[in-house]
Amino acid sequence: GAIYWKLSTGRGVMPAFQDLLSKTERWQLTAYIRSLGENND
């Protein structure tokens, strides 16, 4: 997805994380970021 791509390649002032985080870690972070937007009422 788009979040994973932006985490991997960076965007604007945000650095790329593909050399710092594994593929699995980037997908886990993507899932976490997506969960922040969920309505948990």
C-alpha positions in Angstrom: 0.0 0.0 0.0 0.8 3.7 -0.1 1.8 3.9 3.5 4.3 1.0 3.2 5.7 2.7 0.0 6.2 6.0 1.8 7.8 4.4 4.8 10.2 2.5 2.5 11.1 5.4 0.1 10.5 8.5 2.2 8.7 11.6 1.2 9.5 15.3 1.6 11.5 15.7 4.8 10.6 12.2 6.0 13.6 9.9 5.4 13.4 6.5 3.8 13.3 3.6 6.3 14.0 0.6 3.9 17.6 0.4 5.1 16.7 0.7 8.8 13.6 -1.5 9.1 13.1 -5.0 7.7 10.2 -5.7 5.3 8.3 -7.3 8.1 8.9 -4.4 10.4 7.7 -1.9 7.8 4.5 -4.0 7.3 3.9 -4.1 11.0 4.4 -0.3 11.2 2.0 0.1 8.3 -0.7 -1.9 10.2 -0.1 0.1 13.3 -0.5 3.4 11.5 -3.7 2.2 9.8 -5.0 1.1 13.2 -4.7 4.7 14.5 -7.3 5.8 12.0 -9.9 3.2 13.1 -12.8 4.2 15.2 -12.6 2.2 18.4 -15.7 3.4 20.1 
